[in-house]
Amino acid sequence: MRTLKLAALLILNLVSLSKINAQTNQNDSIKFDYTRIYSFALDGNPKQALPLLEVDPSKKISEKDLKFKTDFENRFKFEEDKSDFLATRKSKIDQLLKIYRDYWRFSFLNKEKKNDSLIMRNVSNFLKANFPSAENLTVNKDSIDVYQKKYISSLGYHTTGFGKTGGLYDLLVWKTEKDTIYNLNYDGKKTPVKVYFMDDFVTLGWSEYATLGRYYPAGWATKEALFCVKKAYDLKSENFRVSYIGHEGRHFADYKLFPNLKGVGSADLEYRGKLTELSLYSQDGLYKRLQFFINNGNYDSENGHSIAAFCVIRDLSRLLFDNDYEKDIDKWKTIPSKKINEAATKILSENTKSLQKIPNVEKFIKQ
């Protein structure tokens, strides 16, 4: 994921000095805690962010923040989704996307319920009713994956298939892609890897839905290739070289090193990918990435990214600060970036050695 500036800038009307004291309440501005709002949303809990949008009517709010409040509440506050999510992404998969949208929303707002059987049943019924080739589909993950891919492909789109991102079944669908070759250098070996640059997305999945489009998967790796959401990166930037090529390249290598590794929602793979990032970033990018991991780390999450972010900060904190979780980014900034790079490299190396001692290891950082 990308590190984005989350703080909104609020514009205050200028008033004369003689009126300031008399209008103190009117001139106070709403300042939403976007860091916490997006953290809840990325953890699949937008419902918990709703109280953060409650405002004092005597205070001012910018047009930008009022729009965010309205859009977020329309999406998650009421009995039904009143937002324009479906209307703004019309395509040939409208009906299928609505099934996923309803499943994501229900899962967000009813965290205590397990909804895997719901989405499997609804997608199976849809495919059987709308795709003649799926008449022999059976209600299991592998069968749904095969026929959903065939259905979406028949309409001229590409997709990741039927699988989970974090704790939820996801739906990523795009229209165009182009490929090229990048040379990855891991563990002293140079390997040419095909990278697909994807564009014209219909949906980027539940994280895009939960954050009103602010965050979404920027790319992923398979055993055969890397896939990159083109609009997410400046291809000449350090962010692309580190958070995409470095992170996803680590996954590509780990699929061969530890073929059974999965952990809780791929937490172990994400842990290693995030450590790789922190071993490579220069000073400016490093501290921004650390701040993002601090904000979004959650050991008790069902989302592998959140678990991994927590464990990365935990393990670096123990090594560099002798405490369990250093949240103060100013304290991190007192440590030279090279030292943090080296610490991340050391922890990654130790993790590799630990995993190599466990035959057919499936999970490690969270048992």
Secondary structure by P-SEA (a helix, b strand, c coil): ccccccbbbbbbbbbccccccccccccbbbbbaaaaaaaaaaacccccccccccccccccccaaaaaaaaaaaaacccccccccccccccccaaaaaaaaaaaaaaaaaccccccaaaaaaaaaaaaaacccccccccccaaaaaaaaaaaaaaacccccccccccccbbbbbbccbbbbbbbbbcccbbbbbbbbbbcccccccaaaaaacccccccccccccbbbbcccccccccccccccaaaaaaaaaaaaaaccccccccaaaaaaaaaaaaaacccaaaaaaaaaaaaaccccccccaaaaaaaaaaaaaaaacccccccccaaaaaaccaaaaaaaaaaaaaaaaaaaaacccccccccc
